């Protein structure tokens, strides 16, 4: 493959202002100048994208590439040119989950109360070559069309506490064919560790409450179909813009835009939008070009509530953290409690119905994701790939 790099751009259809994303491919040696002849997905009108290496450059979404023109061979076309082009690298939505095994733990040994998290990550590191081999072998099968069409790849690793009690650590990542790094693997559970009702319960610092919540959100991303973040405030009124943005993204990085819903006050949303506008880029323009934060844009506004409720749920199993803590760091003390419920209906009747917030209706949740397929590799079975459906998580992984 010829060494190259890609530059990411977005622009607007000159006919209807539909947003188009395209990537321009740049070679380290000679490059061609030209244009991509494009057909808008929204209005079906033609336009051109003037770019380097038009043959290799491509459209990501918003339009279709019909052909290209190399200016060394042909003259420029008469089609109108794409408008309002901006260059961008990455997205505010592209944040990596963080599970800090050195911070306050949620997974403790049932016998000696010591943290199992560093032991689990040490095992992940030691077993990573076997994990890569198993993942690669399955990917070969999947590419040929004989796989399970999985959403996630799940690994069960055998670990042993310093007191010799044995457990199974559950690591996972989004399944794809893009390769893997050890940092892509998140700790979703340690089976039969100390019940979280005993661990996440009591009075502790804001910092500790936040660490417990962040780790639990990583757990819920694997185990449940939906996640709710309900809090009136994020940060506090004297927080600098930089720290406010960091506080927001320390939580947003732990939840996916596909399954998580944020419910908060209008003032909290406006405050972070202003902080992003003043320190990163104008938020209105980010929204216009589909580069803004999905969870912020799609948040439900709830004014008359001081409830702090964080929950993950599927049809037949739910977990909730509630207490006095907003999304904020600090040394001062807050109360925090974890509890499990059998059904979403029970959770809804006890905690959510009374809020009267849009989108929480019993008939709206949960979307039935139980048949979603995943691939699981169990160390005890020599990492042989097997299918597991979301609806089977409760009996196997919880």
LOFINU-300884 format. One line per 10 residues: for each residue z, y, x of C-alpha. Coordinates in Angstrom, 1 decimal. Each point is the difference from the previous one (the first is absolute). Last residue first. Example, Ala and Ser with C-alpha at 12.3 -4.5 7.8 and 13.67 -1.06 7.14 Angstrom:
! residues 2
7.1,-1.1,13.7 ~ 0.7,-3.4,-1.4 .
This chain:
! residues 398
36.3,-11.2,-24.6 ~ -3.0,-1.5,1.8 ~ -0.8,-3.3,-1.6 ~ 1.3,0.0,-3.6 ~ -0.5,3.7,-0.6 ~ -3.3,0.3,1.9 ~ -1.8,-2.5,-2.2 ~ -1.3,2.7,-2.4 ~ -1.6,1.7,2.9 ~ -2.2,-3.0,0.7 .
0.3,-2.1,3.1 ~ -2.9,-1.8,1.8 ~ 0.5,-2.1,3.0 ~ -0.8,0.4,3.7 ~ 1.6,-2.5,2.4 ~ 2.4,1.9,2.3 ~ 1.4,-3.3,1.5 ~ 1.6,-0.8,-3.4 ~ 3.4,1.2,1.1 ~ -1.7,3.1,1.3 .
-1.2,0.8,-3.5 ~ -3.2,1.9,-0.4 ~ -0.7,1.6,-3.4 ~ -3.3,1.3,-1.4 ~ 0.2,2.3,-3.0 ~ -1.5,0.0,-3.5 ~ 0.7,2.4,-2.9 ~ 0.7,-2.1,-3.1 ~ 3.3,1.8,-0.7 ~ -1.6,3.5,0.0 .
0.6,0.6,-3.7 ~ 0.4,3.7,-0.2 ~ 3.8,0.6,-0.4 ~ 0.3,2.2,-1.7 ~ -1.9,1.9,-2.7 ~ 1.5,-1.6,-3.1 ~ 3.5,0.8,1.1 ~ -1.0,3.6,0.4 ~ 0.7,1.5,3.4 ~ -3.2,2.0,0.3 .
1.4,3.3,-1.2 ~ 3.8,0.5,0.4 ~ 2.4,-0.3,-2.9 ~ 2.9,-0.5,2.4 ~ 2.0,-2.2,-2.4 ~ -2.7,-2.8,0.1 ~ 0.4,-0.4,3.8 ~ 3.4,-1.2,0.9 ~ 1.5,-2.7,-2.3 ~ -2.8,-0.7,-2.4 .
-2.7,0.1,2.7 ~ 1.9,-2.3,2.3 ~ 0.5,-2.5,-2.8 ~ -3.6,0.2,-1.0 ~ -1.1,-0.4,3.6 ~ 1.6,-3.4,0.0 ~ 2.7,-1.9,1.9 ~ 1.8,2.9,1.6 ~ 1.3,0.5,3.5 ~ 2.4,2.6,1.2 .
0.5,2.4,3.0 ~ 2.5,2.8,0.1 ~ 0.3,3.3,2.0 ~ 2.6,2.7,0.1 ~ -0.5,3.0,2.3 ~ 1.8,1.4,3.1 ~ -1.0,2.9,2.2 ~ -1.6,-0.8,3.4 ~ -3.6,1.1,-0.9 ~ -3.3,-1.2,-1.3 .
-1.6,0.7,-3.4 ~ -1.7,-1.9,-2.8 ~ 2.7,0.5,-2.6 ~ 3.2,-2.0,0.2 ~ 2.5,-0.3,-2.9 ~ -0.6,-3.6,-1.0 ~ -2.8,-2.4,-0.8 ~ -1.8,-2.9,1.7 ~ -1.9,-2.4,-2.3 ~ -1.5,-3.5,0.2 .
-2.1,-1.6,-2.7 ~ -1.2,-3.6,-0.9 ~ -2.0,-1.5,-2.8 ~ -2.8,2.5,-0.6 ~ 0.0,1.6,3.4 ~ 2.3,2.6,1.3 ~ 1.0,2.3,2.8 ~ 2.5,2.8,-0.6 ~ 1.3,3.3,1.3 ~ 2.1,2.1,-2.4 .
1.6,3.4,0.8 ~ 0.7,1.6,-3.4 ~ 0.5,3.8,-0.1 ~ -2.2,0.4,-3.0 ~ -1.4,2.8,-2.1 ~ -3.2,0.8,2.0 ~ -2.1,-3.1,0.3 ~ -3.5,0.4,1.4 ~ -2.0,-3.2,0.5 ~ -1.6,-0.3,3.5 .
-3.8,-0.6,0.2 ~ -0.7,2.8,2.5 ~ 3.2,-0.7,2.0 ~ -0.6,-3.8,0.2 ~ -3.7,0.5,0.9 ~ 0.7,2.4,2.9 ~ -3.0,2.3,0.6 ~ -3.3,-0.8,1.6 ~ -2.1,-0.3,-3.1 ~ -2.2,3.0,1.1 .
1.3,2.3,-2.8 ~ 3.5,-1.3,0.4 ~ 0.0,0.9,3.7 ~ -1.5,3.4,-0.9 ~ 2.9,0.6,-2.4 ~ 2.5,-1.1,2.7 ~ -1.2,2.5,2.6 ~ 0.5,-1.8,3.3 ~ 2.9,-1.1,2.2 ~ 2.8,2.5,0.3 .
-0.2,2.6,-2.8 ~ -2.0,-2.2,-2.4 ~ 2.2,-3.0,0.7 ~ 3.2,2.0,-0.6 ~ -1.5,1.5,-3.2 ~ -0.9,-3.5,-1.3 ~ 3.6,-1.1,0.9 ~ 1.5,2.8,-2.0 ~ -2.3,-0.4,-3.0 ~ 0.9,-3.6,-0.4 .
3.8,0.7,0.2 ~ -0.3,2.9,-2.4 ~ -1.9,-2.2,-2.5 ~ 2.9,-2.5,-0.1 ~ -0.3,-3.7,0.8 ~ -1.6,-3.3,-1.0 ~ -2.0,-1.9,2.7 ~ -1.9,-3.1,-0.9 ~ -0.7,-2.9,2.4 ~ -2.6,-2.8,-0.5 .
-3.3,1.2,1.3 ~ 1.1,3.0,2.0 ~ 2.1,-2.3,2.2 ~ 3.6,0.7,0.9 ~ 1.8,0.2,3.3 ~ -2.0,2.8,1.6 ~ 0.9,2.2,-3.1 ~ 3.7,-0.3,0.9 ~ -0.1,1.3,3.6 ~ -2.9,2.1,-1.2 .
2.2,2.2,-2.2 ~ 2.8,0.4,2.6 ~ -2.5,0.9,2.8 ~ -1.6,2.6,-2.3 ~ 3.4,1.5,-0.7 ~ 0.9,-0.1,3.7 ~ -3.1,2.0,1.0 ~ 0.4,2.4,-2.9 ~ 3.6,0.7,1.0 ~ 2.8,-1.2,-2.3 .
2.2,2.6,-1.6 ~ -0.8,-0.9,-3.6 ~ 0.7,-3.7,0.4 ~ -2.3,-3.0,0.7 ~ -1.7,-1.7,-2.9 ~ 1.5,0.8,-3.4 ~ -0.1,-1.2,-3.6 ~ -0.3,-3.7,0.9 ~ -1.8,-3.0,-1.5 ~ -2.0,-2.2,2.3 .
-1.5,-2.9,-1.9 ~ -1.6,-3.1,1.4 ~ -2.4,-2.5,-1.7 ~ -1.3,-3.5,0.5 ~ 2.9,-1.2,2.0 ~ 0.8,-2.2,3.1 ~ -2.0,1.5,2.8 ~ 0.2,3.7,-0.5 ~ 3.5,-0.6,-1.3 ~ 1.3,-1.2,3.4 .
-1.5,3.1,1.8 ~ 1.7,2.1,-2.7 ~ 3.3,-1.7,0.8 ~ -0.3,1.0,3.6 ~ -0.6,3.6,-0.9 ~ 2.9,0.0,-2.5 ~ 2.5,-1.5,2.5 ~ -1.1,2.6,2.6 ~ 0.3,2.8,-2.5 ~ 3.5,-1.0,-1.1 .
1.1,-0.2,3.7 ~ -1.2,3.5,0.7 ~ 1.6,1.3,-3.2 ~ 3.3,-1.4,1.3 ~ 1.9,-2.8,-1.8 ~ 1.9,-0.8,-3.2 ~ -0.4,-3.5,-1.5 ~ -2.6,-2.6,-0.6 ~ -3.1,-1.1,1.8 ~ 1.3,-3.0,1.8 .
1.9,-1.9,-2.7 ~ -2.7,0.4,-2.7 ~ -2.5,-0.7,2.8 ~ 1.2,-3.6,0.0 ~ 0.7,-1.2,3.6 ~ -3.0,-1.8,1.4 ~ -1.5,-2.9,-2.0 ~ -3.6,1.0,0.9 ~ -0.5,2.8,2.4 ~ -2.3,2.4,-1.8 .
-3.2,2.2,0.3 ~ 0.1,0.7,3.7 ~ -3.3,1.8,0.8 ~ -2.9,-1.1,2.2 ~ -2.5,2.7,0.9 ~ 2.1,0.9,3.1 ~ -1.0,-3.4,1.6 ~ -3.6,1.2,0.0 ~ -2.7,-1.6,-2.1 ~ -3.8,-0.4,-0.4 .
-2.2,1.6,-2.6 ~ -0.7,-3.0,-2.1 ~ 2.6,0.8,-2.7 ~ 3.3,-1.2,-1.4 ~ 2.6,2.7,-0.4 ~ 2.9,-1.0,2.1 ~ 3.1,-2.2,-0.4 ~ 3.1,-1.3,1.6 ~ 2.6,-2.2,-1.8 ~ 2.9,-1.2,2.2 .
1.4,-3.5,-0.7 ~ 3.6,-0.6,0.8 ~ 2.2,-2.2,2.1 ~ 3.8,0.3,0.7 ~ 0.6,-0.3,3.7 ~ 2.7,2.7,0.3 ~ -2.5,2.0,2.1 ~ -2.2,-0.2,-3.1 ~ -3.0,-2.3,0.0 ~ -3.6,0.7,-0.9 .
-2.8,-2.0,-1.5 ~ -3.1,2.2,-0.8 ~ -1.7,0.1,-3.4 ~ -3.3,2.0,0.3 ~ -1.8,1.8,-2.9 ~ -3.6,1.2,0.0 ~ -0.6,2.4,-2.9 ~ -2.7,0.6,-2.6 ~ -1.5,-3.4,0.3 ~ -3.5,-1.1,-1.0 .
1.2,-3.6,0.2 ~ -2.4,-1.2,2.7 ~ -3.1,-2.1,0.0 ~ -2.6,2.8,0.1 ~ -1.1,-0.4,3.6 ~ 1.9,3.2,0.8 ~ 3.1,-1.6,-1.3 ~ -0.3,-3.1,2.1 ~ -0.4,2.0,3.2 ~ 2.9,2.3,-1.2 .
2.2,-3.1,-0.3 ~ -0.5,-0.9,3.6 ~ 0.6,3.6,1.1 ~ 3.2,0.3,-1.9 ~ 1.3,-3.3,1.4 ~ -0.9,1.0,3.5 ~ 1.5,3.4,-0.4 ~ 3.2,-1.4,-1.3 ~ 0.2,-2.5,2.8 ~ -0.4,2.8,2.6 .
2.6,2.1,-1.9 ~ 2.7,-2.6,0.1 ~ 2.1,1.7,2.7 ~ -0.4,3.5,-1.5 ~ 0.7,-1.1,-3.5 ~ 3.1,-1.9,1.2 ~ 1.3,3.2,1.6 ~ -0.8,1.8,-3.3 ~ 2.1,-2.5,-1.9 ~ 2.9,0.1,2.5 .
0.0,3.8,-0.2 ~ 0.3,-0.3,-3.8 ~ 2.7,-2.6,-0.3 ~ 2.9,2.5,0.0 ~ 3.4,-1.6,0.4 ~ 2.1,-0.8,-3.1 ~ 1.4,-3.2,1.5 ~ -0.7,-2.6,-2.7 ~ -2.6,1.5,-2.4 ~ -1.9,1.6,2.9 .
-1.2,3.5,-0.8 ~ -3.3,1.4,-1.2 ~ 0.3,3.6,-1.1 ~ 0.6,1.5,3.4 ~ 1.0,3.5,1.1 ~ -2.5,1.0,2.7 ~ -0.9,-2.1,3.0 ~ -2.5,-2.1,-2.0 ~ -2.0,3.1,-0.9 ~ -2.5,-1.0,-2.6 .
-2.8,2.5,0.0 ~ -3.0,0.0,-2.3 ~ -3.1,1.7,1.4 ~ -1.4,3.2,-1.5 ~ -3.7,0.4,-1.0 ~ 0.5,2.0,-3.2 ~ 0.0,3.3,2.0 ~ -3.4,-1.0,1.1 ~ -1.8,-0.8,3.3 ~ -2.2,2.3,2.0 .
-1.8,2.7,-1.9 ~ -3.2,2.1,0.3 ~ -0.9,2.2,-2.9 ~ -3.4,0.5,-1.6 ~ -0.3,2.5,-2.8 ~ -3.5,-0.8,-1.1 ~ -2.4,-3.0,0.3 ~ -3.6,1.3,0.7 ~ -2.7,0.5,-2.6 ~ -3.0,-2.3,0.3 .
-3.1,1.4,1.8 ~ 0.0,-2.7,2.7 ~ 0.2,0.8,3.7 ~ -3.1,-0.9,2.0 ~ -0.6,-3.5,1.3 ~ 0.1,-1.8,3.3 ~ 2.5,1.8,2.3 ~ 1.7,1.3,-3.2 ~ 1.0,-3.6,-0.9 ~ 0.1,-0.1,-3.9 .
2.2,-2.4,-1.9 ~ -0.2,-2.2,-3.1 ~ 1.7,-0.6,-3.4 ~ 3.7,0.4,1.1 ~ 2.0,0.0,-3.2 ~ 2.5,2.6,-1.2 ~ 3.7,0.7,-0.6 ~ 1.3,-2.5,2.5 ~ -0.1,-1.1,3.6 ~ -3.4,1.3,1.0 .
-1.5,-1.1,3.3 ~ -1.0,1.0,3.5 ~ -2.1,-2.6,1.9 ~ -3.4,1.1,-1.2 ~ 1.0,3.7,-0.2 ~ 1.0,0.1,3.7 ~ 1.3,3.6,-0.1 ~ 0.3,1.5,-3.4 ~ -1.7,2.1,-2.7 ~ 1.0,-1.4,-3.3 .
-2.7,0.3,-2.6 ~ -0.1,0.2,-3.8 ~ -1.3,-2.0,-2.9 ~ 1.3,0.1,-3.6 ~ 1.7,-2.9,-1.7 ~ 2.6,2.3,-1.5 ~ 3.2,-1.8,0.9 ~ -1.0,-2.7,2.5 ~ -2.1,2.6,1.9 ~ -3.1,-1.3,1.8 .
-0.3,0.5,3.7 ~ -2.7,0.6,2.6 ~ 1.9,-0.1,3.3 ~ -1.2,2.6,2.5 ~ -1.1,0.3,3.6 ~ 1.0,0.3,3.6 ~ 0.0,-3.0,2.4 ~ 2.6,-0.8,2.6 ~ -0.3,-0.9,3.7 ~ 3.1,-1.4,1.8 .
3.6,-0.1,-1.2 ~ -1.2,-0.7,-3.6 ~ 1.2,2.0,-3.0 ~ 0.1,-1.5,-3.5 ~ 0.5,2.5,-2.8 ~ 2.2,-1.2,-2.9 ~ -0.6,1.1,-3.6 ~ 2.2,1.0,-2.9 ~ -1.5,1.6,-3.1 ~ 1.9,2.1,-2.5 .
-2.1,0.8,-3.2 ~ -0.9,3.7,0.0 ~ -2.7,-0.6,-2.7 ~ -3.4,1.0,1.6 ~ 0.9,0.8,3.6 ~ 2.1,-3.2,0.2 ~ 3.2,1.0,1.8 ~ 1.2,-0.9,3.5 ~ 2.3,-2.3,1.9 ~ -0.1,-0.9,3.7 .
1.3,-2.6,2.4 ~ -1.2,-0.3,3.6 ~ -0.7,-3.4,1.4 ~ 0.0,-1.1,3.6 ~ -2.5,-2.0,2.1 ~ -0.4,-2.5,2.7 ~ -3.1,-2.2,-0.6 ~ 0.9,-3.4,-1.3 .
